[in-house]
Amino acid sequence: MTRPVAVVGPTATGKSDLALALAERLHGEIVNIDAMQLYRGMDIGTAKLPVAQRRGIPHHQLDVLDITETATVAAYQTAARADVEAIMARGHTPVIVGGSMMYVQALLDDWDFPATDPEIRAKWEAVLADRGTVAVHEALKQADPVAARTILPTDGRRMVRALEVVELTGKPFAASAPQIGEPRWGTVILGVDRDTAELDARIELRTATMFESGLVEETEQLIAQGLRHGQTARRAIGYAQVLDFLDGEYDLAEARERTFIGTRRYVRRQRSWFRRDQRVHWVDGADPALSATAFALIEQAAVAAR
């Protein structure tokens, strides 16, 4: 089989383990679709699978950016599509795995990104820097009320992008949204989820493990490499909280608790986003026969497509 399989869903549900099992069975190669795992050196805080645990399976779109670089959906879309098509050309199965919502949609759906304008972008970035997210959100409410209601008022980068698109195109930001239909390459999309209480416990354990395994020390190393200047990297959950701890805003216990709360909140957003997609075949991450269940769904989808 060369038709891609995507394994998506909330953080800490077991996507990576399932993707490895599927890649082994399908003679596959893995394509990362977690935005923060694009960064070199951000390993502990992103739960990046160590090389020794990758079972010899090629992984793509890991460690491709310096932490001072800005990760963008458009750049990822171009690079990851090339990877997927190269894997298929080799006769292997691309197994796409991760939970970055817009990245998934950019890769699998028909999404043409509007051009950018450095002057317009710089203008709104200056507003964000000088007056904060409240001012940018107010401007967006005036320019595009629908976008203002759908974008988190704390998501400064996305609000800046929406204002840039509206000013550049004269159309609402939603007009540049992807067209949802048959997934690109006929990709079979599997969604992994778990019972909420169980998932919260897994997030709490993962958070504790990250801090105990050296997240603070990793963050300090990344600061030396320019983390504070990375527009995307420094906002990553876990790293942002450790930066605040190192700046004396709160103690380490508070940083850990805020990381747990931030991750749990992000999981709720992921679940809401992916559950809206009717193309996703859902599996329970706690299923003892998870890989067999997932493989059966893939085979069913292949039969239905014939």
C-alpha positions as CSV (number, residue, x, y, z in Angstrom):
1,M,0.0,0.0,0.0
2,T,1.3,3.5,-0.9
3,R,-1.8,5.5,-0.1
4,P,-0.9,7.6,3.0
5,V,-2.3,7.0,6.4
6,A,-2.6,9.9,8.8
7,V,-2.7,9.3,12.6
8,V,-4.1,12.5,14.3
9,G,-5.8,13.5,17.5
10,P,-5.1,15.0,20.9
11,T,-1.7,15.0,22.6
12,A,-0.7,12.0,24.8
13,T,-3.3,9.6,23.3
14,G,-0.7,7.2,21.9
15,K,-0.4,8.4,18.3
16,S,3.4,7.8,18.0
17,D,3.2,4.2,19.1
18,L,0.4,3.4,16.7
19,A,2.2,5.2,13.8
20,L,5.3,3.0,14.4
21,A,3.2,-0.2,14.5
22,L,1.5,0.8,11.2
23,A,4.7,1.9,9.5
24,E,6.3,-1.5,10.4
25,R,3.3,-3.4,9.0
26,L,2.8,-1.2,5.9
27,H,6.5,-0.8,4.9
28,G,6.1,2.8,5.7
29,E,8.0,6.0,6.5
30,I,6.8,8.5,9.1
31,V,6.1,12.2,8.4
32,N,5.8,14.3,11.5
33,I,2.9,16.8,11.6
34,D,3.6,18.3,15.1
35,A,4.8,21.9,14.6
36,M,7.0,22.0,17.7
37,Q,8.8,18.8,16.7
38,L,10.1,20.6,13.6
39,Y,12.6,22.3,15.9
40,R,16.1,21.0,16.6
41,G,16.8,20.7,20.3
42,M,13.2,20.8,21.5
43,D,13.1,17.2,22.5
44,I,12.0,16.7,26.0
45,G,9.2,19.3,25.9
46,T,7.7,18.0,22.7
47,A,8.0,14.3,23.7
48,K,10.0,13.7,20.5
49,L,10.7,10.1,20.0
50,P,14.4,9.4,20.4
51,V,16.2,8.0,17.4
52,A,16.9,4.7,19.3
53,Q,13.2,4.2,19.7
54,R,12.2,4.7,16.0
55,R,12.8,1.1,15.1
56,G,14.9,2.0,12.1
57,I,11.9,3.6,10.4
58,P,12.8,6.8,8.4
59,H,11.2,9.9,10.0
60,H,10.7,13.1,8.1
61,Q,9.9,16.7,9.1
62,L,11.7,16.3,12.5
63,D,14.6,18.7,13.5
64,V,14.4,20.8,10.3
65,L,14.3,24.3,11.9
66,D,16.5,26.3,14.2
67,I,14.7,27.7,17.2
68,T,15.1,31.2,16.0
69,E,13.2,30.4,12.8
70,T,9.5,30.9,12.5
71,A,7.5,27.8,11.7
72,T,4.7,28.5,9.2
73,V,1.9,26.3,7.9
74,A,2.7,27.4,4.3
75,A,6.3,26.3,4.5
76,Y,5.5,23.1,6.2
77,Q,2.8,22.3,3.5
78,T,5.4,22.6,0.7
79,A,8.1,20.6,2.4
80,A,5.8,17.8,3.8
81,R,3.9,17.4,0.5
82,A,7.3,16.8,-1.2
83,D,8.2,14.2,1.4
84,V,4.9,12.4,1.1
85,E,5.2,12.2,-2.7
86,A,8.8,11.1,-2.6
87,I,7.9,8.3,-0.1
88,M,5.0,7.1,-2.4
89,A,7.4,7.2,-5.4
90,R,9.6,4.8,-3.6
91,G,6.7,2.4,-3.2
92,H,6.5,3.0,0.5
93,T,3.5,4.1,2.6
94,P,3.6,7.6,4.2
95,V,2.4,7.4,7.8
96,I,1.6,11.0,8.8
97,V,1.5,11.5,12.6
98,G,0.8,14.4,14.9
99,G,-1.8,16.8,16.2
100,S,-1.0,20.3,14.9
101,M,-4.5,21.1,13.6
102,M,-3.9,23.6,10.8
103,Y,-0.8,21.7,9.7
104,V,-2.9,18.6,9.2
105,Q,-5.5,20.5,7.2
106,A,-2.8,22.3,5.1
107,L,-1.2,19.0,4.2
108,L,-4.4,17.0,3.4
109,D,-6.7,19.6,2.0
110,D,-6.9,22.0,-0.9
111,W,-5.5,25.1,0.8
112,D,-3.9,27.9,-1.2
113,F,-2.3,30.4,1.1
114,P,-2.8,34.1,0.2
115,A,0.4,36.0,-0.5
116,T,2.1,38.0,2.2
117,D,3.0,41.7,2.4
118,P,5.9,42.5,4.6
119,E,4.8,46.1,5.2
120,I,1.3,45.1,6.2
121,R,2.6,42.3,8.4
122,A,5.1,44.6,10.0
123,K,2.4,47.2,10.8
124,W,0.2,44.7,12.7
125,E,3.2,43.1,14.4
126,A,4.1,46.5,15.7
127,V,0.6,46.9,17.1
128,L,0.9,43.5,18.7
129,A,4.3,44.4,20.2
130,D,3.4,47.9,21.4
131,R,-0.2,47.5,22.5
132,G,-0.7,43.7,22.9
133,T,-3.3,41.1,21.9
134,V,-6.2,43.2,23.1
135,A,-5.6,45.9,20.6
136,V,-5.0,43.5,17.8
137,H,-8.3,41.7,18.7
138,E,-10.2,44.9,18.7
139,A,-8.8,45.8,15.2
140,L,-9.8,42.3,14.0
141,K,-13.3,42.7,15.3
142,Q,-13.7,45.9,13.2
143,A,-12.1,44.3,10.1
144,D,-13.5,40.8,10.2
145,P,-16.0,40.1,13.1
146,V,-16.3,36.4,12.1
147,A,-12.5,35.9,12.3
148,A,-12.4,37.7,15.7
149,R,-15.0,35.3,17.1
150,T,-13.2,32.1,15.8
151,I,-9.5,33.0,16.5
152,L,-8.4,32.8,20.2
153,P,-8.0,36.4,21.4
154,T,-4.6,35.3,22.9
155,D,-3.3,34.0,19.5
156,G,-1.5,37.2,18.4
157,R,0.3,35.6,15.5
158,R,-2.9,34.3,13.9
159,M,-4.8,37.5,14.5
160,V,-1.9,39.4,12.8
161,R,-2.1,37.0,9.8
162,A,-5.9,37.4,9.6
163,L,-5.6,41.2,9.5
164,E,-2.9,41.0,6.9
165,V,-5.0,38.7,4.7
166,V,-8.1,40.9,5.1
167,E,-6.1,44.1,4.2
168,L,-4.3,42.4,1.3
169,T,-7.3,40.6,-0.3
170,G,-10.2,42.7,0.7
171,K,-12.0,39.5,1.7
172,P,-12.8,37.9,5.0
173,F,-10.1,35.7,6.5
174,A,-12.4,32.7,6.1
175,A,-12.3,33.0,2.4
176,S,-8.7,31.6,2.5
177,A,-9.8,28.6,4.5
178,P,-9.1,25.1,3.0
179,Q,-11.7,23.4,0.9
180,I,-12.7,20.2,2.7
181,G,-13.4,17.2,0.5
182,E,-11.6,14.0,-0.4
183,P,-8.2,14.1,1.4
184,R,-5.2,14.6,-0.7
185,W,-3.8,11.3,-2.1
186,G,-6.9,9.5,-0.8
187,T,-5.3,9.5,2.7
188,V,-7.0,7.4,5.3
189,I,-7.3,9.5,8.4
190,L,-7.3,7.7,11.8
191,G,-8.0,9.7,15.0
192,V,-6.7,8.4,18.3
193,D,-8.5,9.5,21.5
194,R,-9.0,8.3,25.1
195,D,-11.4,8.7,28.0
196,T,-11.0,12.3,29.3
197,A,-10.1,11.3,32.9
198,E,-7.6,8.8,31.6
199,L,-6.1,11.3,29.2
200,D,-5.8,13.9,31.9
201,A,-3.9,11.4,34.0
202,R,-1.6,10.7,31.1
203,I,-1.0,14.4,30.5
204,E,-0.2,14.9,34.2
205,L,2.3,12.0,34.1
206,R,3.9,13.2,30.9
207,T,4.3,16.7,32.3
208,A,5.9,15.3,35.5
209,T,8.3,13.2,33.4
210,M,9.3,16.1,31.2
211,F,10.3,18.2,34.2
212,E,12.0,15.3,35.9
213,S,13.9,14.4,32.7
214,G,15.5,17.8,32.4
215,L,13.0,20.2,30.7
216,V,14.5,23.2,32.6
217,E,18.0,22.3,31.6
218,E,17.0,21.8,28.0
219,T,15.3,25.2,28.0
220,E,18.5,26.8,29.4
221,Q,20.5,25.2,26.6
222,L,18.0,26.5,24.0
223,I,18.2,30.0,25.5
224,A,21.9,30.0,24.7
225,Q,20.9,29.1,21.1
226,G,18.5,32.0,20.9
227,L,15.2,30.6,22.2
228,R,14.0,34.0,23.4
229,H,14.2,35.4,19.9
230,G,12.2,32.6,18.3
231,Q,8.7,33.9,17.5
232,T,7.2,30.4,17.5
233,A,9.5,28.2,19.6
234,R,9.5,30.3,22.7
235,R,5.7,30.1,22.9
236,A,5.6,26.3,23.0
237,I,3.7,24.8,25.9
238,G,6.3,23.8,28.6
239,Y,9.1,26.0,27.3
240,A,7.0,29.2,27.7
241,Q,6.3,28.3,31.3
242,V,9.9,27.4,32.1
243,L,11.0,30.7,30.6
244,D,8.6,32.5,33.0
245,F,10.0,30.4,35.9
246,L,13.6,31.4,34.9
247,D,12.5,35.0,34.8
248,G,11.2,34.7,38.3
249,E,7.5,35.1,37.5
250,Y,6.6,32.0,39.6
251,D,8.3,29.0,41.1
252,L,9.0,25.6,39.5
253,A,5.9,23.9,40.9
254,E,3.7,26.7,39.3
255,A,5.5,26.3,36.0
256,R,4.8,22.6,36.1
257,E,1.1,23.1,37.0
258,R,0.7,25.7,34.3
259,T,2.3,23.4,31.7
260,F,-0.2,20.7,32.7
261,I,-3.2,23.1,32.5
262,G,-2.0,24.5,29.2
263,T,-1.6,21.1,27.7
264,R,-5.0,20.0,28.9
265,R,-6.6,23.1,27.4
266,Y,-4.8,22.5,24.1
267,V,-6.0,18.8,24.1
268,R,-9.6,20.1,24.4
269,R,-9.1,22.3,21.4
270,Q,-7.5,19.4,19.4
271,R,-10.4,17.1,20.2
272,S,-13.0,19.7,19.2
273,W,-11.2,20.4,15.9
274,F,-10.6,16.9,14.8
275,R,-14.1,15.7,15.9
276,R,-15.6,18.1,13.4
277,D,-13.9,16.2,10.6
278,Q,-16.3,13.5,9.4
279,R,-13.5,11.8,7.4
280,V,-11.7,10.7,10.6
281,H,-12.0,7.0,11.6
282,W,-11.8,7.1,15.4
283,V,-10.0,4.5,17.6
284,D,-9.5,4.2,21.3
285,G,-5.9,4.6,22.4
286,A,-6.5,2.3,25.3
287,D,-7.7,-0.6,23.0
288,P,-5.4,-3.6,23.7
289,A,-5.8,-4.5,20.0
290,L,-5.3,-0.9,18.8
291,S,-2.9,-1.6,15.9
292,A,-5.1,-4.5,14.6
293,T,-8.2,-2.3,14.9
294,A,-6.5,0.5,13.0
295,F,-5.2,-1.8,10.3
296,A,-8.7,-3.3,9.8
297,L,-10.0,0.3,9.3
298,I,-7.3,1.0,6.8
299,E,-8.2,-2.2,4.9
300,Q,-11.9,-1.3,4.9
301,A,-11.1,2.1,3.5
302,A,-9.0,0.6,0.8
303,V,-11.9,-1.8,-0.2
304,A,-14.4,1.1,-0.2
305,A,-12.1,3.1,-2.5
306,R,-11.9,0.4,-5.2
